[in-house]
Amino acid sequence: MRENLNKPEQSPAEIAREAFKRLAVRRIAPTPEAYREIYEEIAGTTAQPGAEQVLADFAAALVRGPKDIAALAAQLQLAAGKRDWQDCSRNLNRLIDLQLSRAAQPAPEPASGTFEALAPAVQETRQMQLLRDLLIRTLTLALVSMLRGAPRLAEEAESLAEAIRTAYTEQALNEIGGRLKQLCFKVGLKADDMAEEHELLLRLFQLLLENVSELLDDDSWLSGQIANVQDLLSGPISHAALLDAHRSLKEVIYKQGVLKHSLKEAKVTVKNMMMTFIDRLGAVAVSTGDFHKKIDNYQQKIAGARGMVELNHILDDMMRDTKAAQDEALRSRDEMIAARQEVQEAEARIQELESKLEQMSELVREDQLTGSLNRRGLDDVFEREMARSVRRESPLCVALLDLDDFKRLNDTYGHSAGDQALIHLVRVIKDTLRTMDVVARFGGEEFMIVLPDTPLPEAMQTVTRVQRELTKQIFMHENQRLLITFSAGVALRRPGEDQQSLTKRADEALYEAKRAGKNRVVAAQ
Ligand SMILES: Nc1nc2c(ncn2[C@@H]2O[C@H](COP(=O)(O)OP(=O)(O)OP(=O)(O)O)[C@@H](O)[C@H]2O)c(=O)[nH]1
């Protein structure tokens, strides 16, 4: 059942927001087609022809015209198919030139049903009406939506479309031809500019990242984030991947920010403690120095004393000073002990905060929903386990799992039920595996299990055991027992085989398992 059937009507902004969310959740590349499809799905409306479709229809209609126009129309069709908008703009230009030069020639006998009927006498035939309509739609739908970053050109396209609606004289058409030509030329220039800006921005971003990495020193907790963004820039950049990286970086940066702040405070406390410590040491040194001076003084006084009364006075003074020096020494000792304890406590706190920061760094390697590793974490594990397997000459297996009919579960019980099912699956896998085995989210509803030191028959048994456990630890959704199953492909690493090839073989075996009827485990060739 579609989710929107039970919901109150949504505004276009809400639908758009929801559409973006679904694109991200379903990990679908955010192409205009995919976005439109999901938008229609949420809004419950039927699709209108898109801008590209209008352009394609326009070209297809012209292909049926006379030879020279048909040839240009075929090129336009080709360019539209390749989404090469510059080439489209060039071909539209040529079509306009051709059409204008034909319009300037004396009229041949109009051949009904062909493009010829359009040229000299500017009479509104059905073909011309169609052509006019297609041109207007090309301008208002295709061009305007492509020119969101250039409002002036978009305005010109709109105003040109408006003019075409009412241009019925040859002079008006000529004028429009000129404006159209100019617009095509400017659009071409703008496309070049935008491509260059995009390239420059990327280079700037890369430069910035390289510089930040250079400055990091031992700030290893930040390296995780930087590496994540660098990975993203090195591959093809998709909207979904950008959203993913943005979300995970934001969360990690926030948590790290909080921890870093506490760490800074703790370090300041230690510094203050040390200052107090040194102050006290200084005070002790000064007071004992004073005391020694006084003792020297008393020695001289004692030597020159002329009687018991005078000696008694001197002794009284000496006792008082000694007592004061003793008190001062005791006070300093207590303060020093307290300061030392505070330093130790602050040091322990710093250690705790630093280890938390490291854990934060690990988050970059973790899938937020299920708590299993993500692709990045999986790559690290692969590298480690492949090296270990070579060193110890021990077998290494991987299993690629894909939930069966997961789309139906999502469609019937909703996305959050689907999410809970993924969390449940990972919990069952973790409960069933050994501690040295690792599970990672490979994408959507696909998971990979890495089984170190495991020969193929044992790996098959392990995955079959997970299947059995999944039927025992049944998934509950709103008090309903839902049976979830998966298909899996298991592959044993061949000597010298890299991660990509091993994964590919596991994937082929998984495909076999799906083809053979699902809910089964197949060993790779
Ligand atoms: N709830 C939820 N659904 C997801 C997530 N990631 C991907 N999906 C959905 O998983 C579904 C996968 O559908 P399909 O690729 O057609 O696979 P299937 O329905 O399992 O069919 P088979 O694999 O042939 O058994 C899609 O509807 C995705 O939207 C997620 O994180 N949460």
The ligand as a Tripos MOL2 file, in Angstrom:
@<TRIPOS>MOLECULE
LIG
   32    34     1     0     0
SMALL
NO_CHARGES

@<TRIPOS>ATOM
      1 N1         13.4340    0.6970    4.7190 N.pl3     1 LIG1
      2 C1         14.5190    0.7760    3.9550 C.ar      1 LIG1
      3 N2         14.4640    0.3700    2.6740 N.ar      1 LIG1
      4 C2         15.5710    0.4340    1.9190 C.ar      1 LIG1
      5 C3         16.7880    0.9230    2.4340 C.ar      1 LIG1
      6 N3         17.7190    0.8570    1.4450 N.ar      1 LIG1
      7 C4         17.0890    0.3450    0.3530 C.ar      1 LIG1
      8 N4         15.8030    0.0790    0.6300 N.ar      1 LIG1
      9 C5         14.7390   -0.4710   -0.2500 C.3       1 LIG1
     10 O1         15.0260   -1.8020   -0.5610 O.3       1 LIG1
     11 C6         14.2550   -2.1620   -1.7130 C.3       1 LIG1
     12 C7         15.0610   -3.1100   -2.5740 C.3       1 LIG1
     13 O2         14.2130   -3.5010   -3.6090 O.3       1 LIG1
     14 P1         14.7050   -4.4600   -4.7430 P.3       1 LIG1
     15 O3         16.0810   -4.0950   -5.1790 O.co2     1 LIG1
     16 O4         13.6330   -4.4410   -5.8010 O.co2     1 LIG1
     17 O5         14.8450   -5.8590   -4.0830 O.3       1 LIG1
     18 P2         13.7690   -6.8310   -3.4070 P.3       1 LIG1
     19 O6         12.4010   -6.2700   -3.3410 O.co2     1 LIG1
     20 O7         14.3790   -7.2500   -2.1270 O.co2     1 LIG1
     21 O8         13.7360   -8.0230   -4.4340 O.3       1 LIG1
     22 P3         14.7560   -9.2340   -4.5160 P.3       1 LIG1
     23 O9         16.1240   -8.7330   -4.1150 O.co2     1 LIG1
     24 O10        14.7060   -9.6670   -5.9440 O.co2     1 LIG1
     25 O11        14.2760  -10.2630   -3.5750 O.co2     1 LIG1
     26 C8         13.9230   -0.8580   -2.4240 C.3       1 LIG1
     27 O12        12.5170   -0.6400   -2.3090 O.3       1 LIG1
     28 C9         14.6690    0.2020   -1.6160 C.3       1 LIG1
     29 O13        13.9280    1.4080   -1.5240 O.3       1 LIG1
     30 C10        16.8120    1.3760    3.7950 C.ar      1 LIG1
     31 O14        17.8250    1.8320    4.3490 O.2       1 LIG1
     32 N5         15.6660    1.2750    4.5200 N.ar      1 LIG1
@<TRIPOS>BOND
     1     1     2 1
     2     2     3 ar
     3     2    32 ar
     4     3     4 ar
     5     4     5 ar
     6     4     8 ar
     7     5     6 ar
     8     5    30 ar
     9     6     7 ar
    10     7     8 ar
    11     8     9 1
    12     9    10 1
    13     9    28 1
    14    10    11 1
    15    11    12 1
    16    11    26 1
    17    12    13 1
    18    13    14 1
    19    14    15 2
    20    14    16 1
    21    14    17 1
    22    17    18 1
    23    18    19 2
    24    18    20 1
    25    18    21 1
    26    21    22 1
    27    22    23 2
    28    22    24 1
    29    22    25 1
    30    26    27 1
    31    26    28 1
    32    28    29 1
    33    30    31 2
    34    30    32 ar
@<TRIPOS>SUBSTRUCTURE
     1 LIG1         1 GROUP 0 **** ****
